[in-house]
């Protein structure tokens, strides 16, 4: 209980918005428990790690405990290589055991995630031809609320000429099982295709620009050489001004793009 409470207090104290873990090392051997000797990894740990990437460890000692697995699978949003970030602090926690092969340390690195770069995600996809169309908006909303990075609904023609819908979503490793559960429970599909993908993204930021109609939020994206590649005014921000001023929405868009270019000084920016 102390481990769980301590982890929860620590996460709340530091205000971490996202936790990414490396694949978990699983070792072989035996451990003595109140129920007698159990093989490693112990059954409780394996049950908690369903759907989580793991790797083999040569150490014959317990590397991941049930408590550690429960904490990590609850808070981790994804698993994989070190994410693109600006490192701010590094902390270490040492265990009681002292194996000769390696230091018995848990390392935590905190920092600000860098927008842009490459990340490992998962695609989940299902073809549906027997569901009430009124349910698709609710399904999409549930998937987004559960943490899907993106959701796509595309019309397709299925067997016997029946019209159908392909539901495709993008999610982090840690959200994959939850996404599958939601897709199964909120739709009529009997199967889901899944595969891992790499997503490349541009460095981006959201900024507010002053226009003659009022302030507008715009999303801007930059290439590796810091060259401005894209300006996308935020729809709701532009729509609000269009309704207030009783002017065409496209005029607000055009003014927002012009103001953003002027603010950024012709397309070069080094701010984060």
N, C-alpha and C positions, 0 to 999 in steps of 0.2 A: 504494500500500500504506500509506503514511504517513497519508493521509486516512482510510482505513478503520479503521486501528488507533487513530488519534486520536479518531475518533467513538465507537468502541467503549469506549475507556478513559473518555472523558468521560461517556457514558451510565451506565457502571458506577459512576463516581466520585460523580455527583450522585444516583444512585439513583432515576431517573425511572421511575415505574410505568407511565406512559402518555404517548405522544407523538402530538400532533395537529398536522397541517400545513395551511396554506392551500393552495388549488388551485395547481398549479405553472405558472409563466409560461413559455410557449414562444414563441420568436421566429422570425423568418425571416431568410434570408441564406445565406451559405456560410462554411465553416470549413476551413482547411488542415490536413490530417492526414498521417500517414506513408503512407496509402493514396491520397493525392491529395485534391482538394477534395471536400467532402461537403455536402449541403444541411442546413440547420437546420430542425427538430431532427434531429440525426444519427440514423441507423438504430438504433444501440445504445441510445440514450436512449429512443426510441419503443418499442422492444421491452420495455424495463424498465418503461415506464409504462402497459402494458396494464391497463385496468381502473381507472386512477387519474384523477381529475378534473383537467383542465388549463384554462388560459385563455390568450388571445392577448396577446402583448406587442408593442408597437410598436418596440422596440429591435431593431436588426439586429446582434445579437451573441449568443453562446451564453449563455443564462440558466440552463440545467440541463445539467450534464455527465453522462456515463454513470456516473461514480463517485458523484456526488451523488444521481442517481436510484437507484442500487443501495442506497446507505445509507438513503435516505429510505423507499423502498418496503419495506425490511426492518424498520425500527423504527417507522414510523408506523402507528398503530392506526386512524386515520381522517383525513379531509380535509374542510375546510369552514370556516365562520366561526369567529371567536374563541370558544373555549368559555367557559362560566360557571366562573369560578375566582377565587380570592383571590390577586392578584399578589404574589409574594415577591421575585423578582429579575429583572432584565432585562440581557441581554448582547448585544454587537454584535461581528461579525467583518467586517473590511474586506478586499476583494479588491485586486489590483494595478491593474486597469483603473479608469479614472475617467471614465465617460460623463457628458456634459453633461446628459442628460435626467433622471437620478435618481442618488442615492447608491448605490454598489456595496457594499451591506451585507447581511449575514445577521443577522436579529434572532431571539433566543431568549428567550422569556418563560417563567419557571418559577413555579409556585405550587401551591396546594392546590385541587383540584377541589371546587366547591360542589355538594353533593348537592341535586338539585332544579333545575328549569328546563326548557329545551327543548334537544333535540339531534336531529341528522339521522342517521337509521339506514336500513337497507335490510331489506326483507322478501323472503325467498326461499321459494318454494312449489312443491310438486310433488304430483300425485295418483298413487298407486301401487295397482295391483290384482293384481299378479302376483308378489308377493314373499313369501317364507316369513315368517310372523308372528314367528317366533323371532328374526329379525334386526333387528326394529325397536328393541328396547331398546339393542342395540349401536350402531345408527345414531344414536340420540338421544345416547348417551353420547359418541360420537366428535365429534358436532357441538358439544356443550357443551365438551368438552376443547379443541377447536380454537378456541374463543373466542366461540361464539354467545351473545348476550345472553339469549335465551330460545328454547325449542323446544316446539312444540305438535304433537301427533298427534291427528287427529280422524277418526272413522269417516264415510265418505261412500258414497253409492250411485252407481256409475259406469255406463257404457253397457252395454246388454244385461242390466241389473239386477245386475251383479256388485258385491259389497261391496269397498270399497277404503279406503285411508287417505290423508288429506291431511297431508303433512309441511310445516309452516310454521315458519320460524325468523327471528329478528331478529338483525341483526349490524351492526357498524360498517363504514364504507366500506372501510377497509383490510383487513378480513377477508372481503370478499365473494367474491373469486376463490377463496380457500382453502375457503370454505364450499361453493361450487359444485363444486369438485373432490372434496371429501369426499362430498357428496350423490350425485354421479355414480358414484363408485367404490364406495360402500358400499350403494347401493340399485339397483333395476332401472329407475329412471325414465329416460326418453329426453329429457325436457325440463324446464326449470325456469323458472318465472315470477319476475321480479324487478321491484321498484319501490321508489323512495325514499319515506320517510315522516318526519314530525316526531313525536317522542315528548315529551310533557310529563310531568314527574315532580315529586313533592313532595320537599321537603327532608326527609331522614331520617337517623337514626343508630341504631346498635346499642348498647344499654346493658345492664349487669347489675344486676338488682334482687334484694334480699334478701327471700325468702319464708319462711314457717314451715317449709317443706320443704327449703329450701336455696337457693343462688343460681340464678337463671334468667336467660338472655339474652332480651331482647325487642327487637324493631325498632319504633321509633316514628316517625311521620311528622307533619309540621307544614304548615299553610297559610302563605300569604304574610304573614298577620298574626301568625304564630307561634302560632296556635291549634292545639292538639293535635287531630289528625283521626283517627289510627289507632294502635292498639297491637296488635302481632302477636307473641306469644311464639314463640320458636324451638322447632320441633318436637323436635329431638334433645335439647335441653337439658331440656325438660319430660318427655320420654319416659324419660330416664335417671333422673330423680328419681322418676317414677311406678313404675319397676321396682324401684329401691332401697327405696322406702318401702312398696311393695305397696299403692298407692292408685290410684284411677281417674285416667286421664290428664286428663280434663276438669277435675278438681279442681285439678290443678297449673296448668292454663291459667287458670282463674278466679282463682286466688291470684296468679299472675304479673301479670295485668291489673290487679288491685286494687293490688298493690305498686307497679306502674309509675305508676299515677295518683297514688298517695300521694307517691311520690318526686318527681314532676314538679309537685307542688303545685297540682293542679286543672286542669292543661292548658296552662299558660304556660311557655315555656322560651326562653332566649336563647343557650343553649350550642350549640356546633357539634360 
